[in-house]
Amino acid sequence: MPIDYEGRTFRSVSNSDNGEVSAATHFHYHQQERVVWAAYGGGEIALGTLIAKVNEDDSLDMRYQHLNVRGEFMSGECHSTPEVLPDGRIRLHEKWQWTSGDRSRGESVIEELPAAE
């Protein structure tokens, strides 16, 4: 059964040193058919948005952009592979690359918050 991202909230549980997302960053996801988008912010991120397409294997091919707290615009691309946790929450394993700045690569994991958080 395909994953429905509508209304799910995620936060980072790990990130490469060259990333700006942290545990203080929350992502609020939405979905319409095979298109997923989110707004995010917190920590080093003032405000960001992402848009993704859902691939046949349920992975996400996404592009993101944000304004960090230093006033810099940042952008990148990411491939996210979902994992369904035993309690039904989603964990996304991400491989990303900046398309701005130094164009470096990194890896991160974001995890859906429990409904009560």
MMTF fields as JSON, N, C-alpha, C and O atoms, coordinates in Angstrom:
{
  "mmtfVersion": "1.0.0",
  "mmtfProducer": "UNKNOWN",
  "numBonds": 467,
  "numAtoms": 468,
  "numGroups": 117,
  "numChains": 1,
  "numModels": 1,
  "chainsPerModel": [1],
  "groupsPerChain": [117],
  "chainIdList": ["A"],
  "bondAtomList": [4, 2, 8, 6, 12, 10, 16, 14, 20, 18, 24, 22, 28, 26, 32, 30, 36, 34, 40, 38, 44, 42, 48, 46, 52, 50, 56, 54, 60, 58, 64, 62, 68, 66, 72, 70, 76, 74, 80, 78, 84, 82, 88, 86, 92, 90, 96, 94, 100, 98, 104, 102, 108, 106, 112, 110, 116, 114, 120, 118, 124, 122, 128, 126, 132, 130, 136, 134, 140, 138, 144, 142, 148, 146, 152, 150, 156, 154, 160, 158, 164, 162, 168, 166, 172, 170, 176, 174, 180, 178, 184, 182, 188, 186, 192, 190, 196, 194, 200, 198, 204, 202, 208, 206, 212, 210, 216, 214, 220, 218, 224, 222, 228, 226, 232, 230, 236, 234, 240, 238, 244, 242, 248, 246, 252, 250, 256, 254, 260, 258, 264, 262, 268, 266, 272, 270, 276, 274, 280, 278, 284, 282, 288, 286, 292, 290, 296, 294, 300, 298, 304, 302, 308, 306, 312, 310, 316, 314, 320, 318, 324, 322, 328, 326, 332, 330, 336, 334, 340, 338, 344, 342, 348, 346, 352, 350, 356, 354, 360, 358, 364, 362, 368, 366, 372, 370, 376, 374, 380, 378, 384, 382, 388, 386, 392, 390, 396, 394, 400, 398, 404, 402, 408, 406, 412, 410, 416, 414, 420, 418, 424, 422, 428, 426, 432, 430, 436, 434, 440, 438, 444, 442, 448, 446, 452, 450, 456, 454, 460, 458, 464, 462],
  "bondOrderList": [1, 1, 1, 1, 1, 1, 1, 1, 1, 1, 1, 1, 1, 1, 1, 1, 1, 1, 1, 1, 1, 1, 1, 1, 1, 1, 1, 1, 1, 1, 1, 1, 1, 1, 1, 1, 1, 1, 1, 1, 1, 1, 1, 1, 1, 1, 1, 1, 1, 1, 1, 1, 1, 1, 1, 1, 1, 1, 1, 1, 1, 1, 1, 1, 1, 1, 1, 1, 1, 1, 1, 1, 1, 1, 1, 1, 1, 1, 1, 1, 1, 1, 1, 1, 1, 1, 1, 1, 1, 1, 1, 1, 1, 1, 1, 1, 1, 1, 1, 1, 1, 1, 1, 1, 1, 1, 1, 1, 1, 1, 1, 1, 1, 1, 1, 1],
  "groupList": [{"groupName": "MET", "atomNameList": ["N", "CA", "C", "O"], "elementList": ["N", "C", "C", "O"], "formalChargeList": [0, 0, 0, 0], "bondAtomList": [1, 0, 2, 1, 3, 2], "bondOrderList": [1, 1, 2], "singleLetterCode": "M", "chemCompType": "L-PEPTIDE LINKING"}, {"groupName": "PRO", "atomNameList": ["N", "CA", "C", "O"], "elementList": ["N", "C", "C", "O"], "formalChargeList": [0, 0, 0, 0], "bondAtomList": [1, 0, 2, 1, 3, 2], "bondOrderList": [1, 1, 2], "singleLetterCode": "P", "chemCompType": "L-PEPTIDE LINKING"}, {"groupName": "ILE", "atomNameList": ["N", "CA", "C", "O"], "elementList": ["N", "C", "C", "O"], "formalChargeList": [0, 0, 0, 0], "bondAtomList": [1, 0, 2, 1, 3, 2], "bondOrderList": [1, 1, 2], "singleLetterCode": "I", "chemCompType": "L-PEPTIDE LINKING"}, {"groupName": "ASP", "atomNameList": ["N", "CA", "C", "O"], "elementList": ["N", "C", "C", "O"], "formalChargeList": [0, 0, 0, 0], "bondAtomList": [1, 0, 2, 1, 3, 2], "bondOrderList": [1, 1, 2], "singleLetterCode": "D", "chemCompType": "L-PEPTIDE LINKING"}, {"groupName": "TYR", "atomNameList": ["N", "CA", "C", "O"], "elementList": ["N", "C", "C", "O"], "formalChargeList": [0, 0, 0, 0], "bondAtomList": [1, 0, 2, 1, 3, 2], "bondOrderList": [1, 1, 2], "singleLetterCode": "Y", "chemCompType": "L-PEPTIDE LINKING"}, {"groupName": "GLU", "atomNameList": ["N", "CA", "C", "O"], "elementList": ["N", "C", "C", "O"], "formalChargeList": [0, 0, 0, 0], "bondAtomList": [1, 0, 2, 1, 3, 2], "bondOrderList": [1, 1, 2], "singleLetterCode": "E", "chemCompType": "L-PEPTIDE LINKING"}, {"groupName": "GLY", "atomNameList": ["N", "CA", "C", "O"], "elementList": ["N", "C", "C", "O"], "formalChargeList": [0, 0, 0, 0], "bondAtomList": [1, 0, 2, 1, 3, 2], "bondOrderList": [1, 1, 2], "singleLetterCode": "G", "chemCompType": "PEPTIDE LINKING"}, {"groupName": "ARG", "atomNameList": ["N", "CA", "C", "O"], "elementList": ["N", "C", "C", "O"], "formalChargeList": [0, 0, 0, 0], "bondAtomList": [1, 0, 2, 1, 3, 2], "bondOrderList": [1, 1, 2], "singleLetterCode": "R", "chemCompType": "L-PEPTIDE LINKING"}, {"groupName": "THR", "atomNameList": ["N", "CA", "C", "O"], "elementList": ["N", "C", "C", "O"], "formalChargeList": [0, 0, 0, 0], "bondAtomList": [1, 0, 2, 1, 3, 2], "bondOrderList": [1, 1, 2], "singleLetterCode": "T", "chemCompType": "L-PEPTIDE LINKING"}, {"groupName": "PHE", "atomNameList": ["N", "CA", "C", "O"], "elementList": ["N", "C", "C", "O"], "formalChargeList": [0, 0, 0, 0], "bondAtomList": [1, 0, 2, 1, 3, 2], "bondOrderList": [1, 1, 2], "singleLetterCode": "F", "chemCompType": "L-PEPTIDE LINKING"}, {"groupName": "SER", "atomNameList": ["N", "CA", "C", "O"], "elementList": ["N", "C", "C", "O"], "formalChargeList": [0, 0, 0, 0], "bondAtomList": [1, 0, 2, 1, 3, 2], "bondOrderList": [1, 1, 2], "singleLetterCode": "S", "chemCompType": "L-PEPTIDE LINKING"}, {"groupName": "VAL", "atomNameList": ["N", "CA", "C", "O"], "elementList": ["N", "C", "C", "O"], "formalChargeList": [0, 0, 0, 0], "bondAtomList": [1, 0, 2, 1, 3, 2], "bondOrderList": [1, 1, 2], "singleLetterCode": "V", "chemCompType": "L-PEPTIDE LINKING"}, {"groupName": "ASN", "atomNameList": ["N", "CA", "C", "O"], "elementList": ["N", "C", "C", "O"], "formalChargeList": [0, 0, 0, 0], "bondAtomList": [1, 0, 2, 1, 3, 2], "bondOrderList": [1, 1, 2], "singleLetterCode": "N", "chemCompType": "L-PEPTIDE LINKING"}, {"groupName": "ALA", "atomNameList": ["N", "CA", "C", "O"], "elementList": ["N", "C", "C", "O"], "formalChargeList": [0, 0, 0, 0], "bondAtomList": [1, 0, 2, 1, 3, 2], "bondOrderList": [1, 1, 2], "singleLetterCode": "A", "chemCompType": "L-PEPTIDE LINKING"}, {"groupName": "HIS", "atomNameList": ["N", "CA", "C", "O"], "elementList": ["N", "C", "C", "O"], "formalChargeList": [0, 0, 0, 0], "bondAtomList": [1, 0, 2, 1, 3, 2], "bondOrderList": [1, 1, 2], "singleLetterCode": "H", "chemCompType": "L-PEPTIDE LINKING"}, {"groupName": "GLN", "atomNameList": ["N", "CA", "C", "O"], "elementList": ["N", "C", "C", "O"], "formalChargeList": [0, 0, 0, 0], "bondAtomList": [1, 0, 2, 1, 3, 2], "bondOrderList": [1, 1, 2], "singleLetterCode": "Q", "chemCompType": "L-PEPTIDE LINKING"}, {"groupName": "TRP", "atomNameList": ["N", "CA", "C", "O"], "elementList": ["N", "C", "C", "O"], "formalChargeList": [0, 0, 0, 0], "bondAtomList": [1, 0, 2, 1, 3, 2], "bondOrderList": [1, 1, 2], "singleLetterCode": "W", "chemCompType": "L-PEPTIDE LINKING"}, {"groupName": "LEU", "atomNameList": ["N", "CA", "C", "O"], "elementList": ["N", "C", "C", "O"], "formalChargeList": [0, 0, 0, 0], "bondAtomList": [1, 0, 2, 1, 3, 2], "bondOrderList": [1, 1, 2], "singleLetterCode": "L", "chemCompType": "L-PEPTIDE LINKING"}, {"groupName": "LYS", "atomNameList": ["N", "CA", "C", "O"], "elementList": ["N", "C", "C", "O"], "formalChargeList": [0, 0, 0, 0], "bondAtomList": [1, 0, 2, 1, 3, 2], "bondOrderList": [1, 1, 2], "singleLetterCode": "K", "chemCompType": "L-PEPTIDE LINKING"}, {"groupName": "CYS", "atomNameList": ["N", "CA", "C", "O"], "elementList": ["N", "C", "C", "O"], "formalChargeList": [0, 0, 0, 0], "bondAtomList": [1, 0, 2, 1, 3, 2], "bondOrderList": [1, 1, 2], "singleLetterCode": "C", "chemCompType": "L-PEPTIDE LINKING"}],
  "groupTypeList": [0, 1, 2, 3, 4, 5, 6, 7, 8, 9, 7, 10, 11, 10, 12, 10, 3, 12, 6, 5, 11, 10, 13, 13, 8, 14, 9, 14, 4, 14, 15, 15, 5, 7, 11, 11, 16, 13, 13, 4, 6, 6, 6, 5, 2, 13, 17, 6, 8, 17, 2, 13, 18, 11, 12, 5, 3, 3, 10, 17, 3, 0, 7, 4, 15, 14, 17, 12, 11, 7, 6, 5, 9, 0, 10, 6, 5, 19, 14, 10, 8, 1, 5, 11, 17, 1, 3, 6, 7, 2, 7, 17, 14, 5, 18, 16, 15, 16, 8, 10, 6, 3, 7, 10, 7, 6, 5, 10, 11, 2, 5, 5, 17, 1, 13, 13, 5],
  "groupIdList": [1, 2, 3, 4, 5, 6, 7, 8, 9, 10, 11, 12, 13, 14, 15, 16, 17, 18, 19, 20, 21, 22, 23, 24, 25, 26, 27, 28, 29, 30, 31, 32, 33, 34, 35, 36, 37, 38, 39, 40, 41, 42, 43, 44, 45, 46, 47, 48, 49, 50, 51, 52, 53, 54, 55, 56, 57, 58, 59, 60, 61, 62, 63, 64, 65, 66, 67, 68, 69, 70, 71, 72, 73, 74, 75, 76, 77, 78, 79, 80, 81, 82, 83, 84, 85, 86, 87, 88, 89, 90, 91, 92, 93, 94, 95, 96, 97, 98, 99, 100, 101, 102, 103, 104, 105, 106, 107, 108, 109, 110, 111, 112, 113, 114, 115, 116, 117],
  "secStructList": [7, 7, 7, 7, 7, 6, 6, 7, 3, 3, 3, 3, 3, 3, 3, 7, 6, 6, 7, 7, 7, 7, 6, 6, 7, 3, 3, 3, 3, 3, 3, 3, 6, 6, 3, 3, 3, 3, 3, 3, 3, 3, 6, 6, 3, 3, 3, 3, 3, 3, 3, 3, 3, 3, 7, 6, 6, 1, 7, 3, 3, 3, 3, 3, 3, 3, 3, 3, 6, 6, 1, 7, 3, 3, 3, 3, 3, 3, 3, 3, 3, 3, 3, 3, 7, 6, 6, 1, 7, 3, 3, 3, 3, 3, 3, 3, 3, 3, 1, 1, 6, 6, 7, 7, 3, 3, 3, 3, 3, 3, 3, 3, 7, 7, 6, 6, 7],
  "xCoordList": [0.833, 0.0, 0.883, 1.799, 0.631, 1.457, 1.342, 0.321, 2.413, 2.444, 1.675, 1.816, 0.864, 0.163, 0.84, 0.785, 1.474, 2.221, 1.363, 1.827, 0.112, -0.754, -0.878, -1.255, -0.552, -0.724, 0.341, 0.226, 1.361, 2.424, 3.468, 3.775, 4.004, 5.052, 6.301, 6.236, 7.439, 8.723, 9.717, 9.562, 10.76, 11.909, 13.167, 13.111, 14.28, 15.565, 16.026, 15.912, 16.548, 17.188, 18.688, 19.435, 19.135, 20.57, 20.79, 19.928, 21.97, 22.299, 23.812, 24.512, 24.307, 25.725, 26.107, 25.261, 27.387, 27.864, 27.636, 27.494, 27.599, 27.42, 25.951, 25.652, 25.036, 23.614, 23.19, 23.906, 22.018, 21.507, 20.297, 19.896, 19.722, 18.558, 19.025, 20.057, 18.249, 18.562, 17.277, 16.204, 17.386, 16.21, 15.204, 14.036, 15.643, 14.742, 13.932, 13.019, 14.265, 13.577, 12.406, 12.581, 11.223, 10.034, 9.545, 9.543, 9.134, 8.632, 7.155, 6.788, 6.31, 4.865, 4.481, 4.435, 4.207, 4.016, 2.563, 1.635, 2.396, 1.098, 1.258, 2.369, 0.16, 0.231, -1.042, -2.142, -0.879, -1.988, -1.533, -0.653, -2.146, -1.778, -0.287, 0.141, 0.52, 1.933, 2.838, 4.041, 2.239, 3.006, 2.972, 1.909, 4.153, 4.304, 4.984, 5.889, 4.544, 5.218, 5.205, 4.412, 6.102, 6.183, 6.724, 7.447, 6.361, 6.987, 7.8, 7.4, 8.936, 9.766, 10.473, 10.671, 10.843, 11.558, 11.938, 11.481, 12.788, 13.273, 14.772, 15.351, 15.398, 16.852, 17.518, 17.253, 18.381, 19.104, 18.262, 18.708, 17.045, 16.181, 15.106, 14.303, 15.082, 14.007, 12.715, 11.68, 12.769, 11.608, 12.079, 12.947, 11.491, 11.831, 10.629, 9.611, 10.758, 9.732, 10.419, 11.574, 9.677, 10.163, 9.003, 7.839, 9.342, 8.363, 9.002, 10.192, 8.18, 8.705, 7.691, 6.486, 8.209, 7.338, 7.575, 8.695, 6.501, 6.588, 6.915, 6.164, 8.026, 8.441, 7.663, 6.983, 7.765, 7.055, 7.426, 6.601, 8.667, 9.116, 8.806, 9.308, 7.979, 7.576, 8.664, 8.439, 9.85, 10.862, 10.439, 9.581, 11.045, 10.722, 11.906, 13.039, 11.63, 12.613, 12.237, 11.217, 13.053, 12.623, 13.641, 14.83, 13.127, 13.919, 13.503, 12.327, 14.48, 14.176, 14.881, 15.888, 14.322, 14.918, 14.554, 13.471, 15.467, 15.141, 15.981, 16.989, 15.523, 16.254, 16.743, 15.939, 18.06, 18.569, 18.569, 18.29, 18.882, 18.808, 19.897, 19.843, 20.883, 21.915, 21.494, 22.244, 20.27, 19.769, 20.24, 20.147, 20.75, 21.248, 20.195, 19.591, 19.979, 19.129, 19.945, 21.08, 19.364, 20.02, 19.046, 17.832, 19.582, 18.731, 19.457, 20.682, 18.67, 19.281, 18.296, 17.121, 18.806, 17.982, 18.237, 19.306, 17.234, 17.287, 16.544, 15.526, 17.064, 16.358, 16.072, 16.996, 14.792, 14.381, 13.766, 12.879, 14.242, 13.719, 12.958, 13.536, 11.66, 10.862, 11.046, 11.294, 10.915, 10.884, 9.668, 9.509, 8.822, 7.667, 8.105, 8.506, 8.027, 8.435, 7.359, 6.213, 7.707, 6.732, 5.451, 4.386, 5.546, 4.349, 3.582, 2.62, 4.001, 3.301, 3.832, 3.452, 4.709, 5.304, 6.286, 6.694, 6.655, 7.543, 8.905, 8.997, 9.949, 11.317, 11.813, 11.67, 12.398, 12.934, 14.461, 15.05, 15.087, 16.548, 16.89, 16.474, 17.649, 17.839, 19.293, 20.209, 19.474, 20.774, 20.55, 19.704, 21.3, 21.039, 22.313, 23.429, 22.097, 23.207, 22.742, 21.663, 23.576, 23.3, 23.413, 24.326, 22.495, 22.628, 23.05, 23.146, 23.301, 23.835, 25.068, 25.357, 25.779, 26.946, 28.017, 28.375, 28.534, 29.663, 29.259, 30.124, 27.961, 27.429, 27.839, 27.892, 28.123, 28.525, 27.331, 26.179, 27.624, 26.62, 26.523, 27.427, 25.397, 25.239, 24.14, 23.474, 23.964, 22.911, 22.229, 22.861, 20.931, 20.17, 19.053, 18.721, 18.491, 17.321, 16.335, 16.675, 15.086, 14.025, 12.965, 12.78, 12.277, 11.33, 10.026, 10.027, 8.93, 7.629, 7.465, 7.819, 6.925, 6.645, 5.43, 4.51, 5.416, 4.205, 3.055, 3.289, 1.857, 0.675, 0.558, 0.045, 1.004, 0.859, 1.851, 1.641, 2.926, 3.962, 3.609, 4.367],
  "yCoordList": [-1.179, 0.0, 1.249, 1.346, 2.191, 3.401, 4.224, 4.207, 4.936, 5.81, 7.082, 7.649, 7.53, 8.801, 9.781, 9.604, 10.806, 11.777, 12.915, 13.707, 13.007, 14.126, 14.273, 13.331, 15.474, 15.792, 15.249, 15.409, 14.621, 14.071, 15.148, 15.987, 15.11, 16.039, 15.242, 14.233, 15.705, 15.028, 15.97, 17.19, 15.379, 16.147, 15.318, 14.095, 15.999, 15.344, 14.543, 14.995, 13.346, 12.567, 12.438, 12.094, 12.714, 12.754, 13.509, 13.53, 14.133, 14.88, 14.992, 15.0, 15.078, 15.317, 16.691, 17.577, 16.861, 18.122, 19.323, 20.446, 19.105, 20.207, 20.556, 21.413, 19.903, 20.205, 21.276, 21.563, 21.872, 22.91, 22.453, 23.133, 21.339, 20.802, 20.148, 19.477, 20.354, 19.763, 19.248, 19.329, 18.72, 18.225, 19.34, 19.063, 20.601, 21.728, 22.063, 22.887, 21.426, 21.682, 20.719, 19.503, 21.258, 20.437, 20.619, 21.729, 19.519, 19.473, 19.104, 18.114, 19.887, 19.639, 19.228, 20.057, 17.941, 17.352, 17.365, 17.304, 17.448, 17.36, 16.516, 16.35, 15.986, 15.154, 15.26, 15.33, 15.271, 15.167, 14.207, 14.523, 13.039, 11.965, 11.66, 11.256, 11.839, 11.485, 12.716, 12.667, 13.806, 15.019, 15.257, 15.244, 15.474, 15.732, 17.088, 17.423, 17.87, 19.126, 19.35, 18.753, 20.222, 20.518, 21.918, 22.46, 22.487, 23.697, 23.249, 22.337, 23.89, 23.509, 24.723, 25.732, 24.597, 25.661, 25.243, 24.221, 26.059, 25.795, 25.587, 25.171, 25.872, 25.753, 26.771, 27.968, 26.317, 27.191, 27.639, 28.467, 27.102, 27.389, 28.389, 28.115, 29.554, 30.513, 30.002, 29.947, 29.63, 29.073, 28.369, 28.863, 27.204, 26.457, 25.761, 25.578, 25.369, 24.585, 23.488, 23.616, 22.404, 21.344, 20.835, 20.952, 20.27, 19.61, 18.326, 18.284, 17.269, 15.964, 15.216, 15.458, 14.304, 13.354, 11.997, 11.658, 11.222, 9.874, 8.926, 8.831, 8.229, 7.25, 5.946, 5.743, 5.076, 3.791, 2.95, 2.176, 3.088, 2.32, 3.036, 2.637, 4.096, 4.919, 5.854, 6.581, 5.856, 6.836, 8.206, 8.312, 9.245, 10.62, 11.266, 11.208, 11.875, 12.665, 14.116, 14.585, 14.836, 16.161, 17.244, 16.992, 18.462, 19.682, 20.532, 20.577, 21.207, 22.014, 23.357, 23.518, 24.309, 25.636, 26.219, 25.966, 26.998, 27.663, 28.919, 29.138, 29.725, 30.889, 30.548, 30.248, 30.591, 30.255, 31.496, 32.603, 31.301, 32.401, 33.45, 34.53, 33.149, 34.121, 34.958, 35.821, 34.695, 35.452, 34.943, 35.66, 33.708, 33.124, 32.203, 31.394, 32.333, 31.389, 30.145, 30.239, 28.972, 27.699, 26.817, 26.919, 25.958, 25.054, 23.743, 23.666, 22.701, 21.408, 20.399, 20.695, 19.204, 18.089, 16.908, 16.782, 16.037, 14.963, 13.738, 13.858, 12.565, 11.309, 10.686, 10.394, 10.483, 9.955, 8.575, 8.371, 7.633, 6.269, 6.042, 6.141, 5.736, 5.581, 4.213, 3.205, 4.224, 3.003, 3.143, 4.16, 2.13, 2.151, 1.503, 0.34, 2.246, 1.756, 0.836, 0.881, 0.001, -0.943, -0.284, -0.901, 0.98, 1.663, 2.397, 3.108, 2.233, 2.84, 4.197, 4.707, 4.794, 6.074, 5.839, 4.707, 6.918, 6.849, 7.433, 8.461, 6.765, 7.277, 7.418, 6.498, 8.578, 8.817, 8.853, 9.638, 8.0, 7.958, 8.784, 8.454, 9.86, 10.84, 10.98, 11.008, 11.067, 11.397, 12.681, 12.731, 13.723, 15.041, 15.706, 15.298, 16.755, 17.572, 19.014, 19.297, 19.918, 21.329, 21.674, 21.2, 22.496, 23.046, 24.505, 25.195, 24.968, 26.307, 26.125, 25.02, 27.206, 27.133, 26.211, 26.294, 25.329, 24.477, 23.211, 22.429, 23.0, 21.848, 20.502, 19.482, 20.512, 19.285, 18.346, 18.749, 17.114, 16.072, 15.707, 15.979, 15.082, 14.617, 13.587, 13.256, 13.089, 12.114, 12.523, 13.049, 12.275, 12.603, 11.585, 10.823, 11.591, 10.773, 11.691, 12.383, 11.695, 12.407, 11.376, 10.384, 11.621, 10.657, 11.361, 12.474, 10.696, 11.246, 11.36, 10.449, 12.487, 12.673, 11.841, 11.68, 11.315, 10.664, 11.671, 12.872, 11.212, 12.094, 13.07, 14.171, 12.728, 13.584, 14.739, 15.697, 14.67, 15.736, 16.918, 17.886],
  "zCoordList": [0.0, 0.0, 0.0, 0.816, -0.884, -0.94, 0.343, 1.03, 0.635, 1.814, 1.501, 0.417, 2.448, 2.333, 3.285, 4.502, 2.74, 3.539, 4.072, 4.892, 3.615, 3.986, 5.506, 6.203, 6.008, 7.415, 8.35, 9.565, 7.824, 8.687, 8.993, 8.147, 10.209, 10.627, 10.967, 11.67, 10.462, 10.645, 11.294, 11.245, 11.914, 12.384, 12.148, 12.017, 12.097, 11.824, 13.039, 14.178, 12.776, 13.838, 13.6, 14.515, 12.359, 12.071, 10.769, 9.891, 10.662, 9.449, 9.348, 10.36, 8.127, 7.885, 8.426, 8.546, 8.752, 9.322, 8.404, 8.888, 7.085, 6.142, 5.895, 5.063, 6.609, 6.491, 7.477, 8.436, 7.24, 8.131, 8.938, 9.883, 8.589, 9.294, 10.598, 10.634, 11.663, 12.968, 13.608, 13.009, 14.82, 15.544, 15.816, 16.091, 15.744, 15.947, 14.692, 14.744, 13.57, 12.301, 12.147, 12.23, 11.926, 11.707, 10.277, 9.745, 9.666, 8.293, 8.349, 8.982, 7.693, 7.665, 6.245, 5.337, 6.069, 4.739, 4.292, 5.099, 2.965, 2.299, 1.047, 0.544, 0.546, -0.651, -1.459, -0.91, -2.767, -3.706, -4.8, -5.601, -4.816, -5.739, -5.59, -4.509, -6.645, -6.581, -6.366, -6.622, -5.898, -5.604, -4.097, -3.476, -3.523, -2.088, -1.935, -2.7, -0.939, -0.646, 0.85, 1.579, 1.3, 2.727, 2.938, 2.102, 4.064, 4.593, 5.799, 6.521, 6.013, 7.162, 7.731, 7.054, 8.985, 9.655, 11.058, 11.569, 11.674, 13.026, 13.033, 12.029, 14.151, 14.236, 13.33, 13.448, 12.425, 11.502, 10.314, 9.519, 10.182, 9.037, 9.435, 10.327, 8.776, 9.017, 8.387, 9.052, 7.11, 6.415, 5.159, 4.439, 4.906, 3.704, 3.124, 3.793, 1.857, 1.175, 0.379, -0.029, 0.169, -0.701, -1.534, -1.151, -2.68, -3.536, -4.036, -4.348, -4.106, -4.499, -5.344, -5.27, -6.145, -6.825, -6.198, -5.819, -6.094, -5.535, -6.673, -7.643, -6.559, -7.569, -7.406, -6.399, -8.387, -8.353, -7.137, -6.651, -6.631, -5.46, -4.145, -3.094, -4.191, -3.044, -2.535, -1.567, -3.168, -2.79, -3.307, -4.183, -2.761, -3.126, -3.84, -3.364, -4.976, -5.71, -5.464, -5.968, -4.692, -4.255, -4.522, -4.722, -4.517, -4.58, -3.387, -3.023, -2.781, -1.607, -1.689, -2.378, -0.969, -0.863, 0.492, 1.02, 1.047, 2.297, 2.485, 1.813, 3.423, 3.88, 5.282, 6.165, 5.491, 6.821, 7.715, 7.254, 8.984, 9.948, 9.719, 10.308, 8.871, 8.508, 7.303, 6.846, 6.781, 5.648, 4.304, 3.307, 4.253, 3.001, 2.401, 3.105, 1.091, 0.371, 0.062, -0.405, 0.324, 0.052, -0.73, -0.557, -1.583, -2.354, -2.582, -2.49, -2.885, -3.125, -3.668, -3.887, -3.878, -4.326, -3.416, -2.819, -3.318, -2.339, -2.86, -3.541, -2.531, -2.792, -1.427, -0.667, -1.118, 0.188, 0.03, -0.799, 0.829, 0.822, 2.118, 3.2, 2.023, 3.245, 3.899, 3.238, 5.21, 6.024, 6.938, 7.612, 6.96, 7.86, 9.174, 9.194, 10.246, 11.566, 12.138, 11.69, 13.119, 13.686, 14.196, 14.171, 14.666, 15.173, 14.075, 14.366, 12.806, 11.681, 11.258, 10.204, 12.068, 11.675, 10.523, 10.263, 9.843, 8.691, 9.056, 9.727, 8.605, 8.694, 7.256, 6.451, 6.938, 5.601, 5.65, 6.393, 4.854, 4.711, 3.48, 2.37, 3.678, 2.626, 2.196, 3.018, 0.881, 0.285, -0.485, -1.377, -0.15, -0.698, -1.193, -0.873, -1.994, -2.476, -2.59, -3.111, -2.094, -2.285, -3.759, -4.434, -4.272, -5.625, -5.535, -6.55, -4.329, -4.067, -3.184, -2.725, -2.956, -2.072, -2.614, -3.789, -1.768, -2.16, -2.918, -3.313, -3.125, -3.867, -3.236, -3.923, -1.949, -1.264, -1.082, -1.238, -0.755, -0.557, 0.921, 1.712, 1.266, 2.633, 2.739, 1.759, 3.945, 4.239, 5.527, 6.442, 5.586, 6.783, 6.97, 6.062, 8.158, 8.477, 9.161, 10.121, 8.653, 9.353, 9.715, 9.01, 10.812, 11.349, 11.711, 12.236, 11.423, 11.76, 13.261, 14.009, 13.696, 15.127, 15.516, 14.714, 16.728, 17.215, 17.225, 17.362, 17.086, 16.968, 18.126, 17.924, 19.323, 20.505, 20.546, 21.29, 19.765, 19.825, 18.969, 18.91]
}
